[in-house]
């Protein structure tokens, strides 16, 4: 059954249509990805479906459908604790529980009139529709699954970073247990482990999902259909993400071939009309040809030129370095009183492309800064090789010179002459005098990323150290960067959460695991295939984000898992009693049994939360 059916949706901006005639439907378990260039209206469409922006057209909803939106606007910093912010998305469920308790108390004292029984049945149905009584435990699992700890729950929002606030918004939307979940760039600020947790949750979530994302691996893992917004119109493609990419390319090629044939035929007919139109003997034929021309023009296929602007990556050919580009021997890295790496050793050779992987906080950025000489190791030594020139791309753009304009920074950072620097900036979407003369301090986050990438591309360095280079890049630009890095003849050390980029570019992975550096040949796919082997080799597994359910394959159930089984039985008991009460609400014994079963379920849920917190504390 469809959660929502959209018919002929239209949105205007300043009197001009952003999109028009957009129609689709999503059913429960559908995962619909919105595709299209930046500015096509994807975010506006999501907000319109959520009721946060006005849309013309019709939206027909399943009765009682609940909707939750996560977009790229983080919540405002405030003294409000994270717990309250996340649970505010489930305030309607808390209100239903309060209503049920009040009605149960009334029925227990003898109130069994039809209106009270009807209100109880309706409230019970609404709660079951939203997933039942365990919504608090599910909310807790979501928060932990996105990388937050129990201590974070009581922290004010004002103490979190922008990335953490964005994750809080995602946690709130997921915890709401909606029938339709709307996600705008949900993978931003997630490490790979949290992204994989999110993929698993979205695969099993009993809801419809409409999402916008630039992470290709995530899209392929989650998507069941694609709605493309292009030129103000929409096109629906059933199937996985790669099916859409293939069919889109084939469709464009077919349309172009058809348009070319029509143009050739029109040109041929027009030559005949021009040549013979004035001759009496050919006049009738010329008139017939003209009618053919008119008919072809009416039926002419118009090929919409996609106005996608991708960045122009083309690294300069670097000078040749020595065979060993970088060597680390028995290094120990610390941050404050925390030891991040103990006795780590590795080397990178000329032309080698290596990825550095590890969970957030493992020490990846600290290691990069030590390689660059901005930090000193607590022990050991790091050496660069002969004739090695490093270009560093920081995820914080700290290396940008902010004293001048965009063109000033490009000239200073690359050594190019001004005309060459202007051409470079044009390839990175800084077009025209106004954009190139903008002060660096006035640039947005995305513009700063583009400027930094332009400088790195034109640096001529033979060793690229890249920390999250795909942040704020669209799909086409990510693919352009991927192709350029694959072709780059120098050495690369890459940190990224973009698993497609990891898999395409890296020939070897250095993994930060439990304070150790371990090397694995191949890309991300090979590394994940070795996951069980890696876990067996690790001396002490760090705490992973909580998952909604226990992972399969464990030889012995933990106390938490045992309580989860008891919770399932208690929920089944409550549901069975409610089915009996639906047939006979006047049975006092059934009412008493139901109240007792409800109380037992709540005690089990509290027990689960306590055990889970103890398990997390022991693991850390």
C-alpha positions as CSV (number, residue, x, y, z in Angstrom):
1,X,0.0,0.0,0.0
2,X,1.3,3.4,-0.9
3,X,2.4,5.7,2.0
4,X,2.1,8.8,-0.3
5,X,1.1,9.4,-3.9
6,X,2.3,12.7,-5.4
7,X,0.6,14.1,-8.4
8,X,1.7,17.0,-10.6
9,X,3.8,18.7,-7.9
10,X,5.0,22.2,-8.9
11,X,7.3,24.7,-7.2
12,X,7.9,28.2,-8.3
13,X,10.8,30.5,-7.3
14,X,10.5,34.2,-8.1
15,X,7.7,33.4,-10.6
16,X,9.7,30.8,-12.5
17,X,9.1,27.0,-12.2
18,X,11.8,25.1,-10.3
19,X,10.0,21.9,-11.2
20,X,6.6,21.0,-12.6
21,X,4.5,17.9,-13.2
22,X,6.5,15.8,-10.6
23,X,4.6,12.6,-9.9
24,X,5.5,9.4,-8.0
25,X,4.4,7.1,-5.3
26,X,6.3,5.3,-2.5
27,X,5.2,2.2,-0.7
28,X,6.4,0.8,2.6
29,X,9.9,-0.6,2.1
30,X,10.5,1.5,-1.0
31,X,13.8,3.4,-1.0
32,X,13.5,6.2,-3.5
33,X,16.6,8.3,-4.3
34,X,16.2,11.8,-5.7
35,X,18.8,12.5,-8.4
36,X,19.7,15.7,-10.3
37,X,22.2,18.5,-10.5
38,X,22.6,21.0,-7.6
39,X,19.7,23.4,-7.8
40,X,17.3,21.0,-9.4
41,X,15.0,21.2,-6.4
42,X,15.7,17.9,-4.5
43,X,15.9,19.5,-1.1
44,X,12.9,21.7,-1.8
45,X,10.9,18.7,-2.8
46,X,11.8,16.9,0.4
47,X,10.8,19.9,2.5
48,X,7.6,20.3,0.5
49,X,6.7,16.6,1.2
50,X,7.4,17.2,4.9
51,X,5.1,20.2,4.9
52,X,8.0,22.7,5.5
53,X,7.7,24.3,2.1
54,X,4.7,25.1,0.0
55,X,4.0,23.0,-3.1
56,X,1.3,23.1,-5.8
57,X,-0.2,19.8,-6.7
58,X,-1.6,16.9,-4.7
59,X,-0.2,14.6,-2.0
60,X,-2.4,11.7,-1.0
61,X,-1.4,10.1,2.2
62,X,-2.0,6.7,3.9
63,X,-4.3,7.3,6.9
64,X,-2.4,8.2,10.0
65,X,1.0,8.3,8.1
66,X,3.8,9.8,10.2
67,X,6.6,11.7,8.5
68,X,10.1,12.6,9.7
69,X,12.6,14.8,7.9
70,X,16.4,15.1,8.3
71,X,17.9,17.8,6.2
72,X,21.2,19.6,6.0
73,X,20.2,22.3,8.5
74,X,21.5,21.3,12.0
75,X,19.5,22.1,15.1
76,X,20.3,25.5,16.7
77,X,22.8,25.3,19.5
78,X,21.0,25.6,22.8
79,X,21.1,24.5,26.5
80,X,18.7,21.7,25.6
81,X,20.2,18.3,26.2
82,X,20.6,15.8,23.3
83,X,18.2,13.4,24.9
84,X,15.4,15.9,24.9
85,X,16.1,17.0,21.4
86,X,16.0,13.4,20.0
87,X,13.0,12.3,22.0
88,X,11.1,15.4,20.9
89,X,10.6,13.6,17.6
90,X,8.6,10.9,19.5
91,X,6.6,13.3,21.6
92,X,3.4,12.0,20.0
93,X,4.2,8.5,21.1
94,X,4.8,9.7,24.7
95,X,1.4,11.4,24.6
96,X,-0.3,8.2,23.4
97,X,1.3,6.3,26.3
98,X,0.1,8.9,28.7
99,X,-3.4,8.7,27.2
100,X,-3.4,4.9,27.5
101,X,-2.3,5.0,31.2
102,X,-5.1,7.4,32.0
103,X,-7.6,5.2,30.2
104,X,-6.4,2.1,31.9
105,X,-6.7,3.7,35.3
106,X,-10.2,4.7,34.4
107,X,-11.2,1.2,33.2
108,X,-9.6,-0.4,36.3
109,X,-11.9,1.7,38.5
110,X,-15.0,0.5,36.5
111,X,-15.3,2.9,33.6
112,X,-16.3,0.6,30.7
113,X,-18.5,2.8,28.6
114,X,-18.3,2.5,24.8
115,X,-16.6,5.9,24.3
116,X,-13.8,5.0,26.7
117,X,-13.2,1.6,25.2
118,X,-13.2,3.1,21.7
119,X,-10.7,5.8,22.7
120,X,-8.5,3.1,24.2
121,X,-8.6,0.9,21.1
122,X,-7.8,3.8,18.9
123,X,-4.8,4.9,21.0
124,X,-3.6,1.4,21.2
125,X,-3.8,1.1,17.4
126,X,-1.9,4.4,16.9
127,X,0.9,3.2,19.2
128,X,1.1,-0.2,17.4
129,X,1.2,1.5,14.1
130,X,4.3,3.4,15.2
131,X,6.1,0.3,16.4
132,X,4.8,-0.4,19.9
133,X,6.0,0.2,23.4
134,X,9.8,-0.2,22.8
135,X,10.2,3.1,21.1
136,X,12.5,4.5,23.8
137,X,14.9,1.6,23.5
138,X,14.9,1.9,19.7
139,X,15.7,5.6,20.1
140,X,18.6,4.8,22.4
141,X,19.9,2.3,19.9
142,X,19.7,4.9,17.1
143,X,21.7,7.5,19.1
144,X,24.4,5.0,19.9
145,X,24.4,3.6,16.3
146,X,25.3,7.1,15.1
147,X,28.3,7.3,17.3
148,X,27.0,9.1,20.4
149,X,27.7,7.7,23.9
150,X,25.4,7.6,26.9
151,X,27.3,10.6,28.4
152,X,26.4,12.6,25.3
153,X,22.7,12.3,26.0
154,X,22.9,14.8,28.8
155,X,25.2,17.2,27.1
156,X,23.6,20.5,25.9
157,X,23.3,21.0,22.2
158,X,25.5,24.1,22.5
159,X,28.5,21.9,23.3
160,X,28.3,19.8,20.1
161,X,30.1,20.6,16.9
162,X,28.3,21.3,13.6
163,X,28.9,17.8,12.4
164,X,27.6,16.3,15.7
165,X,24.5,18.5,15.5
166,X,23.8,17.2,12.0
167,X,24.1,13.6,13.3
168,X,21.7,14.6,16.1
169,X,19.1,15.7,13.5
170,X,19.5,12.3,11.8
171,X,19.1,10.5,15.1
172,X,15.9,12.4,15.8
173,X,14.4,11.5,12.4
174,X,15.3,7.8,12.7
175,X,14.1,7.6,16.3
176,X,10.7,9.0,15.4
177,X,9.8,5.6,13.7
178,X,7.9,7.3,10.9
179,X,6.0,5.7,8.0
180,X,7.9,8.0,5.6
181,X,11.5,9.0,6.3
182,X,12.9,11.9,4.3
183,X,16.7,12.1,4.3
184,X,18.8,14.9,2.8
185,X,22.5,13.9,2.7
186,X,22.3,11.5,5.7
187,X,25.9,10.3,5.3
188,X,27.5,13.7,6.0
189,X,29.7,13.6,9.2
190,X,29.3,9.9,9.5
191,X,32.4,7.6,9.7
192,X,32.3,4.4,7.7
193,X,31.2,2.2,10.6
194,X,28.2,4.5,11.2
195,X,27.4,4.6,7.5
196,X,27.3,0.8,7.4
197,X,25.1,0.8,10.5
198,X,22.7,3.3,8.8
199,X,22.7,1.2,5.6
200,X,21.6,-1.9,7.6
201,X,19.0,0.1,9.4
202,X,17.5,1.5,6.2
203,X,17.5,-2.0,4.6
204,X,15.4,-3.4,7.5
205,X,13.3,-0.3,8.5
206,X,9.6,-0.9,8.1
207,X,8.9,2.4,6.4
208,X,9.2,4.2,3.1
209,X,12.3,6.3,2.5
210,X,13.0,9.2,0.1
211,X,16.6,10.3,0.2
212,X,19.2,12.6,-1.4
213,X,22.9,11.5,-1.1
214,X,26.2,11.9,-3.0
215,X,27.8,8.8,-1.5
216,X,27.7,6.2,-4.4
217,X,28.4,3.2,-2.2
218,X,25.5,4.2,0.1
219,X,23.2,4.8,-2.8
220,X,23.9,1.4,-4.3
221,X,23.4,-0.3,-1.0
222,X,20.1,1.3,-0.1
223,X,18.3,2.5,-3.2
224,X,15.4,0.5,-4.8
225,X,14.3,3.3,-7.3
226,X,15.4,6.7,-8.6
227,X,13.4,9.8,-9.3
228,X,15.5,12.1,-11.5
229,X,14.8,15.9,-11.5
230,X,16.1,17.5,-14.7
231,X,15.0,20.6,-16.6
232,X,12.1,21.0,-14.2
233,X,10.7,17.6,-15.1
234,X,10.9,14.2,-13.4
235,X,11.7,10.7,-14.6
236,X,11.1,7.6,-12.6
237,X,13.5,4.6,-12.8
238,X,12.8,1.4,-11.0
239,X,15.7,-0.6,-9.7
240,X,19.1,-0.1,-8.1
241,X,21.3,3.0,-8.4
242,X,23.6,1.5,-11.0
243,X,20.6,0.5,-13.1
244,X,19.5,4.1,-13.3
245,X,23.0,5.3,-14.2
246,X,23.2,2.7,-17.0
247,X,19.6,3.4,-18.3
248,X,20.1,7.1,-18.1
249,X,23.2,6.9,-20.3
250,X,21.5,4.6,-22.7
251,X,18.4,6.8,-22.9
252,X,20.5,9.9,-23.5
253,X,22.4,8.1,-26.3
254,X,19.1,6.9,-27.9
255,X,17.5,10.3,-27.7
256,X,20.7,11.9,-29.3
257,X,20.7,9.3,-32.1
258,X,17.0,9.9,-32.8
259,X,17.5,13.7,-32.8
260,X,20.5,13.4,-35.1
261,X,18.5,11.3,-37.6
262,X,15.6,13.7,-37.5
263,X,17.9,16.7,-38.1
264,X,19.6,14.9,-41.1
265,X,16.2,14.1,-42.6
266,X,14.9,17.6,-42.1
267,X,18.1,19.0,-43.7
268,X,17.8,16.6,-46.7
269,X,14.1,17.6,-47.3
270,X,14.9,21.3,-46.9
271,X,17.6,21.0,-49.6
272,X,15.1,19.5,-52.0
273,X,12.5,22.3,-51.3
274,X,15.1,25.0,-51.7
275,X,16.4,23.5,-55.0
276,X,13.1,22.5,-56.6
277,X,10.4,24.7,-54.9
278,X,10.4,27.3,-57.7
279,X,10.2,24.7,-60.6
280,X,6.6,24.1,-61.9
281,X,7.4,20.4,-62.6
282,X,8.6,19.8,-59.0
283,X,6.2,22.2,-57.2
284,X,3.8,19.4,-56.0
285,X,6.7,17.3,-54.7
286,X,8.3,20.3,-53.0
287,X,4.9,21.0,-51.2
288,X,4.8,17.4,-50.1
289,X,8.3,17.6,-48.8
290,X,7.5,20.8,-46.9
291,X,4.6,19.0,-45.2
292,X,7.0,16.3,-44.2
293,X,9.4,18.9,-42.8
294,X,6.6,20.5,-40.8
295,X,5.5,17.1,-39.4
296,X,9.0,16.1,-38.5
297,X,9.5,19.4,-36.7
298,X,6.3,18.9,-34.7
299,X,7.5,15.5,-33.7
300,X,11.1,16.5,-33.2
301,X,12.9,14.9,-30.2
302,X,14.5,17.6,-27.9
303,X,17.6,16.5,-26.1
304,X,17.9,18.4,-22.9
305,X,21.6,19.3,-22.3
306,X,22.3,18.5,-18.7
307,X,23.6,21.5,-17.0
308,X,25.8,19.7,-14.6
309,X,29.0,21.5,-13.7
310,X,31.7,19.1,-12.6
311,X,35.1,20.2,-11.3
312,X,38.0,20.1,-13.8
313,X,40.5,17.8,-12.2
314,X,43.7,17.3,-14.1
315,X,46.8,17.0,-12.0
316,X,50.1,18.4,-13.3
317,X,52.7,15.8,-14.1
318,X,55.0,15.8,-11.0
319,X,58.8,15.5,-11.0
320,X,60.2,12.1,-10.1
321,X,61.0,11.4,-6.4
322,X,63.1,8.8,-4.8
323,X,61.8,5.3,-4.5
324,X,60.7,5.6,-0.9
325,X,58.4,8.6,-0.5
326,X,57.6,8.2,3.2
327,X,58.9,6.0,6.0
328,X,57.7,5.7,9.6
329,X,59.5,3.6,12.1
330,X,58.1,2.6,15.5
331,X,56.1,5.7,15.9
332,X,53.9,6.5,19.0
333,X,51.4,9.2,18.7
334,X,49.5,10.8,21.6
335,X,46.8,13.5,21.9
336,X,46.7,14.9,25.4
337,X,46.8,12.0,27.8
338,X,45.4,9.5,25.2
339,X,47.7,7.2,23.2
340,X,46.5,6.9,19.6
341,X,49.2,4.7,18.0
342,X,51.9,2.6,19.6
343,X,55.0,1.4,17.8
344,X,53.6,1.8,14.3
345,X,55.7,1.3,11.1
346,X,55.0,1.6,7.4
347,X,56.4,2.9,4.2
348,X,55.0,4.4,1.0
349,X,56.8,4.1,-2.3
350,X,56.9,6.3,-5.4
351,X,53.6,6.1,-7.4
352,X,51.8,4.1,-4.7
353,X,48.2,5.0,-3.8
354,X,47.5,4.2,-0.1
355,X,44.3,4.8,2.0
356,X,44.4,5.4,5.7
357,X,41.2,4.0,7.4
358,X,39.9,3.8,11.0
359,X,37.0,5.0,13.1
360,X,36.5,8.6,14.0
361,X,38.9,9.5,16.8
362,X,41.4,6.7,16.0
363,X,44.1,9.2,15.0
364,X,44.0,9.5,11.2
365,X,44.2,13.3,11.1
366,X,46.8,13.3,13.9
367,X,49.0,10.9,11.8
368,X,48.6,13.1,8.7
369,X,49.7,16.2,10.7
370,X,52.7,14.3,12.1
371,X,53.7,13.3,8.5
372,X,53.5,17.0,7.6
373,X,55.8,18.0,10.5
374,X,53.0,19.9,12.3
375,X,53.2,17.5,15.2
376,X,56.1,15.5,16.7
377,X,55.7,11.8,17.5
378,X,56.0,10.8,21.2
379,X,58.5,8.2,20.0
380,X,59.9,6.9,16.7
381,X,60.7,8.8,13.5
382,X,58.9,9.8,10.3
383,X,61.1,10.6,7.2
384,X,60.2,11.8,3.7
385,X,62.3,10.6,0.8
386,X,64.5,12.3,-1.8
387,X,62.9,15.1,-3.9
388,X,59.5,14.6,-2.3
389,X,57.1,17.5,-2.6
390,X,53.9,17.3,-0.5
391,X,50.6,18.9,-1.2
392,X,48.1,18.6,1.7
393,X,44.4,18.9,1.5
394,X,42.9,19.3,5.0
395,X,39.3,18.6,5.8
396,X,39.4,21.9,7.7
397,X,40.9,24.0,4.9
398,X,43.4,25.3,7.4
399,X,46.1,25.8,4.8
400,X,44.2,28.5,2.8
401,X,45.8,32.0,2.9
402,X,42.9,34.2,4.0
403,X,44.6,37.6,3.6
404,X,43.4,38.2,0.1
405,X,41.0,37.2,-2.6
406,X,40.3,33.9,-4.4
407,X,42.6,34.8,-7.3
408,X,45.3,36.0,-4.8
409,X,45.2,32.6,-3.0
410,X,45.3,30.7,-6.3
411,X,48.4,32.6,-7.5
412,X,50.2,32.4,-4.1
413,X,49.4,28.7,-3.7
414,X,50.3,27.5,-7.1
415,X,53.0,29.9,-8.5
416,X,50.9,30.3,-11.7
417,X,50.7,33.5,-13.6
418,X,47.4,35.4,-13.2
419,X,45.8,34.3,-16.5
420,X,46.7,30.7,-15.9
421,X,45.3,30.9,-12.3
422,X,42.1,32.4,-13.7
423,X,41.7,29.5,-16.1
424,X,42.3,27.1,-13.2
425,X,39.7,28.8,-11.1
426,X,37.2,28.6,-14.0
427,X,37.6,24.8,-14.0
428,X,36.8,24.8,-10.3
429,X,33.6,26.8,-10.9
430,X,34.9,30.2,-9.9
431,X,33.8,31.9,-13.1
432,X,34.1,35.7,-13.8
433,X,35.5,38.6,-12.0
434,X,33.1,38.7,-9.1
435,X,33.7,35.1,-8.0
436,X,37.5,35.3,-8.5
437,X,37.8,38.6,-6.6
438,X,35.7,37.5,-3.6
439,X,37.6,37.6,-0.3
440,X,38.7,34.2,0.9
441,X,37.1,35.0,4.3
442,X,33.7,35.4,2.6
443,X,33.7,31.9,1.0
444,X,31.2,29.3,2.0
445,X,32.4,25.8,3.2
446,X,31.9,24.3,-0.3
447,X,33.7,27.2,-2.0
448,X,36.6,26.8,0.3
449,X,36.8,23.1,-0.5
450,X,36.8,23.9,-4.2
451,X,39.6,26.6,-3.9
452,X,41.8,24.3,-1.8
453,X,41.3,21.5,-4.3
454,X,42.3,23.8,-7.2
455,X,45.5,24.7,-5.4
456,X,46.4,21.1,-4.7
457,X,45.6,20.1,-8.3
458,X,48.0,22.8,-9.7
459,X,50.7,22.4,-7.1
460,X,52.9,20.0,-9.1
461,X,53.5,18.0,-5.9
462,X,54.5,14.3,-6.3
463,X,53.0,13.2,-3.0
464,X,49.4,14.1,-2.3
465,X,48.1,13.9,1.3
466,X,44.3,14.2,1.1
467,X,42.0,14.4,4.2
468,X,38.3,14.0,3.2
469,X,38.6,15.6,-0.3
470,X,35.0,14.7,-1.3
471,X,33.2,16.6,1.4
472,X,30.7,19.1,-0.3
473,X,31.4,17.6,-3.8
474,X,28.5,16.4,-6.0
475,X,28.5,13.0,-7.7
476,X,30.0,14.2,-11.0
477,X,32.8,16.0,-9.2
478,X,33.5,13.0,-7.0
479,X,33.8,10.8,-10.1
480,X,36.1,13.4,-11.8
481,X,38.3,13.4,-8.7
482,X,38.4,9.6,-8.7
483,X,39.5,9.4,-12.4
484,X,42.2,12.1,-11.8
485,X,43.6,10.3,-8.7
486,X,43.6,7.0,-10.5
487,X,45.7,8.5,-13.3
488,X,48.0,10.5,-11.0
489,X,51.6,9.1,-11.4
490,X,52.8,10.3,-8.0
491,X,52.1,8.9,-4.5
492,X,48.8,9.4,-2.7
493,X,47.9,9.0,1.0
494,X,44.1,9.3,1.2
495,X,41.7,9.6,4.1
496,X,38.0,9.5,3.1
497,X,34.6,8.1,4.1
498,X,33.7,7.8,0.4
499,X,34.0,4.0,0.0
500,X,33.7,4.2,-3.8
501,X,36.7,6.5,-3.9
502,X,38.6,4.2,-1.5
503,X,37.9,1.2,-3.5
504,X,38.8,2.8,-6.9
505,X,42.0,4.7,-5.9
506,X,43.8,2.7,-3.2
507,X,45.9,-0.3,-3.9
508,X,46.7,-0.8,-0.3
509,X,45.1,0.1,3.0
510,X,46.7,1.1,6.3
511,X,44.2,0.5,9.1
512,X,44.3,2.1,12.6
513,X,43.0,-0.7,14.7
514,X,43.2,-0.6,18.5
515,X,46.3,1.7,18.5
516,X,48.1,-0.4,15.9
517,X,48.9,0.2,12.2
518,X,48.1,-2.8,10.0
519,X,48.5,-3.1,6.3
520,X,46.1,-4.8,3.9
521,X,46.5,-5.1,0.1
522,X,43.6,-4.1,-2.1
523,X,40.8,-1.7,-1.8
524,X,37.9,-1.3,0.5
525,X,35.9,-4.3,-0.8
526,X,38.8,-6.6,-0.1
527,X,39.3,-5.1,3.3
528,X,35.7,-5.6,4.3
529,X,35.9,-9.2,3.0
530,X,38.7,-9.7,5.6
531,X,36.6,-8.3,8.4
532,X,36.3,-11.5,10.4
533,X,40.0,-12.1,10.1
534,X,40.8,-8.6,11.3
535,X,38.5,-9.0,14.3
536,X,40.2,-12.2,15.2
537,X,43.6,-10.6,15.0
538,X,42.6,-7.6,17.1
539,X,43.6,-8.0,20.8
540,X,40.8,-5.8,22.1
541,X,37.8,-4.8,20.1
542,X,36.7,-1.2,20.7
543,X,33.0,-0.6,21.4
544,X,31.0,-0.3,18.2
545,X,27.9,1.8,17.7
546,X,24.9,0.0,19.0
547,X,22.7,-1.8,16.5
548,X,19.0,-2.2,16.6
549,X,19.4,-6.0,16.9
550,X,22.1,-8.4,17.9
551,X,24.5,-9.3,15.1
552,X,24.1,-12.9,13.9
553,X,26.6,-15.6,14.3
554,X,27.5,-15.1,18.0
555,X,28.2,-18.5,19.7
556,X,26.7,-17.4,23.1
557,X,24.0,-15.0,23.9
558,X,25.0,-12.0,26.1
559,X,22.8,-10.8,29.0
560,X,21.6,-8.0,26.8
561,X,20.5,-10.5,24.1
562,X,18.7,-12.6,26.7
563,X,16.7,-9.7,27.9
564,X,15.9,-8.7,24.3
565,X,14.4,-12.2,23.9
566,X,12.3,-11.7,27.0
567,X,11.2,-8.4,25.6
568,X,10.0,-10.0,22.4
569,X,8.0,-12.6,24.5
570,X,6.5,-9.8,26.7
571,X,5.5,-7.8,23.6
572,X,3.8,-10.9,22.1
573,X,2.0,-11.4,25.4
574,X,0.8,-7.8,25.5
575,X,-0.3,-8.0,21.9
576,X,-2.2,-11.3,22.5
577,X,-4.1,-9.8,25.5
578,X,-5.0,-6.7,23.5
579,X,-6.5,-8.9,20.8
580,X,-8.6,-10.6,23.5
581,X,-9.6,-7.3,25.0
582,X,-10.7,-6.1,21.5
583,X,-13.4,-8.8,21.6
584,X,-14.4,-8.3,25.3
585,X,-13.3,-5.0,27.0
586,X,-15.6,-5.6,30.0
587,X,-13.5,-8.6,31.2
588,X,-11.9,-7.3,34.4
589,X,-9.4,-10.2,34.6
590,X,-8.2,-9.5,31.1
591,X,-7.8,-5.8,32.0
592,X,-5.8,-6.8,35.1
593,X,-3.6,-9.3,33.1
594,X,-3.0,-6.6,30.4
595,X,-1.9,-4.0,33.0
596,X,0.4,-6.6,34.6
597,X,1.9,-7.5,31.2
598,X,2.4,-3.9,30.4
599,X,4.2,-3.3,33.6
600,X,6.4,-6.3,33.1
601,X,7.3,-5.1,29.6
602,X,8.3,-1.7,31.0
603,X,10.5,-3.3,33.6
604,X,12.3,-5.4,31.0
605,X,12.9,-2.3,28.9
606,X,14.4,-0.6,31.9
607,X,16.5,-3.6,32.6
608,X,17.7,-3.7,29.0
609,X,18.8,0.0,29.2
610,X,20.8,-0.7,32.4
611,X,22.5,-3.8,31.0
612,X,23.3,-2.1,27.7
613,X,24.9,0.9,29.5
614,X,27.0,-1.5,31.7
615,X,28.1,-3.4,28.5
616,X,29.1,-0.2,26.8
617,X,31.0,1.0,29.9
618,X,32.8,-2.4,30.2
619,X,33.8,-2.3,26.5
620,X,35.2,1.2,26.8
